[in-house]
Amino acid sequence: MKGIVYKSTGSWYSVKTKQGIEHQCRIKGKLRLDNLQSTNPLAVGDIVEFDLENKEKSNSGIINQICERKNYILRKSVNLSKQTHILAANIDILFLVITLNNPVTTTNFIDRFLISSNAYSIDTILLFNKIDSYNKNQILEIEKLINIYTKIGYKCIKISATENLNINKIVPLIKNKTIMFGGHSGTGKTSIINCIEPKLDLKTANISTQHLQGKHTTTYAELFDIDYGTRVIDTPGIKGFGIVNFDKNEIGDFFPEFLKNKNNCKFNNCLHIDEPACYIKKMVDLNKISLSRYENYKQIITSDNLKYR
């Protein structure tokens, strides 16, 4: 039998078939894909082959094969630096939810997320949530960020889940798609899903006023069927996004503005750090490439233990 993983709780996986029947399944042996040192061999969104343990009585099954993934979002495991964690698989559109200060979403976090989604060819849209809560100066900060990311090709939408503002701009983008919402805890990922599909009524929590951090209401990644022929993946909020399985000399290729201009550098293998006649650095000096993007690039390739290919 074949189905899609809708929920993973560690040792058990909820797998739904094309007929809409859900089975609770375990893994047969130690399944791995592409030799990834992953803390979770299976992720929500995976298509799997499984056999029922008892075809007549039981609704439980044994997963014996993972079908080839078209993509996935991968990050460094928080507690195990040599291992990775797959957030979700087989995603058509990733919505990265960003808030300015409640909680803070840094450009470093945004750029790390975009490197990963770009590397695995996942269309990514930036949602700037809680737009109703900002003063004039904060709105200007949001506009500056939108200008940076719009210029390099990312669609950006200002929304408010609490006021249901501009949620209607999301709906046409998600029809007949598998979508994922990612970002820090407290940015409003689950609230946005509730706006799109109120019948789900997923649990949410208020921001911690002491630290302006979100509470981990969503414990496990989970996939839901909603209107518009859409499947939506709700993921737990994450504090950081570690880059893994990348080489130092390829990171720049996942910055669209770097990739577009790198052939103008003097050296083919230019890392855009200390090399002479670097066109990328020239573009930064001319304010044609965002300084924050360039500083984040430098920080990533110098601090993430990346190696040359």
Protein Blocks (a to p, Z undefined) as FASTA:
>chain_A
ZZddfbdehjaccdddfkopacddddehjadehhiacfblbaghiacddddfblmlmccd
cdfbdcddfbdcddddfklmkbccdfbghifbdcddddfklccddfklmmmmmmmmmmno
pacddddehklmpcfklmmmmmmmmmmmmmnopacddddfklopoklmmmmmmgoiacdd
eddehilmmmmmmmmmmmnopacddddfklopacdfblbdcddddehhiacddddddfbd
cdehiafklmmmmmmklmmmmmmpmblklghlmbghifklmmmmnopacfklmmmmmmmm
mmnopacZZ
